[in-house]
């Protein structure tokens, strides 16, 4: 690379002949200056034109700006005797920013839960997500389009779709994340890693668009479908050829599942289904729906294929339409009786048993996103200069950081403990002993998330209000962190459920 002295750079300090230095690299902005999104005048200012503008640059731009090909082309050389000091981390890197990572990933910290296999798996997962998924996440979040088939194929090649259903026999014979973990070793900590890694891009809509519909709707098929139905549907979904959504919620009933109004009436070997479902994640592009219906004496869960009488229409929500959120209508849909999941009229237990895993997944994702927000705030508080000093020199900012850190660490520790129980309990024990803990942990994590969103917004100021630039991750988080506090069960319902479960277990002879 060509080398220049700072004096040589300094000679190019005017319009049409403009060089600057960022972190030892010399950029020729002569032609770009007129196109610069921040305007030309800021580039011609004293202290910028022909100067080392590293600190000014990082006060105004994210590192990723310099990685864009149209800007890397502006580099014409480097400053003699200087080396790069701000290294752009390669995919898979573990952040060195304090509290940016769960402690089990931090040097010299120990964990009773995570083993070498989790570390190897984590490395491969983070690399895969950063290289393959991140660009897609950013693209889809912005343009609102559904995940591309090309990326779905890569997810299925790595067996990500299968792993997101949790440990179990559906993983047998599969090469998980390039063979970094054996199917029989795969546990809920591995699954937690996937869920939290995919949440790191500041793209909440895409976090649902990356087939969260399948995560919440395929487990009842895995558990309750007849062998014929299982053998048809499960391979199609796990290979990414077909898509599936959970369709329980209606405009008429959400957390009060027993109040659902969609009906299924027996007619020979078929159910005739009529009704509507709302807020159905991935619904706009799903081929199958796991549907809660009223039958003569209770609820029954059916797997309904997109056939005649099934229609979906996109619902506009506050997050990106890449999630495929839909309003689904069933008009006299004929569903073979063989598509019944679980016992007729006993669908409530099918639905409820599925909720624990769904809520746990939401906790993992919400926490992954919260971690990133802490990292963003730590970096911003360090690099943003106000009144001539870094933002972190203000005690009010440090106080906000302290609250954010404490929240994310408290949430993490509770999640780790619950995940450890899931690894060691049977499905029945999880339903009996852990449903309350998962519900309480979910409402705690989502409440913390919203408090952290509020604090982070104050730390970033106006930048947290724009969808591009320095505060874009915080903007997305502030706008969407409420989703986790509603989806899978609203916070108040979670609190009530957790305490009711505890009350059920109060010993009869407990006295003060
Ligand atoms: C290689 C050099 C540079 C490139 C490629 C570049 C590129 C950009 C881009 C893409 C944006 C839009 C916002 C974003 O995506 O982050 C932007 C905004 C901006 N840039 Fe630059 N820039 C460069 C150097 C500088 C320098 C040296 C200054 C010094 C004052 C500057 C000042 C600004 C300002 C004030 C904004 C608006 C920021 C905001 O809206 O918050 N830029 N620049």
Boltz pocket constraint, residues with backbone or C-beta under 6 A from the ligand:
constraints:
  - pocket:
      binder: B
      contacts: [[A, 20], [A, 22], [A, 27], [A, 29], [A, 36], [A, 37], [A, 38], [A, 39], [A, 42], [A, 43], [A, 48], [A, 53], [A, 56], [A, 57], [A, 60], [A, 61], [A, 62], [A, 65], [A, 66], [A, 71], [A, 74], [A, 468], [A, 469], [A, 470]]
      max_distance: 6.0
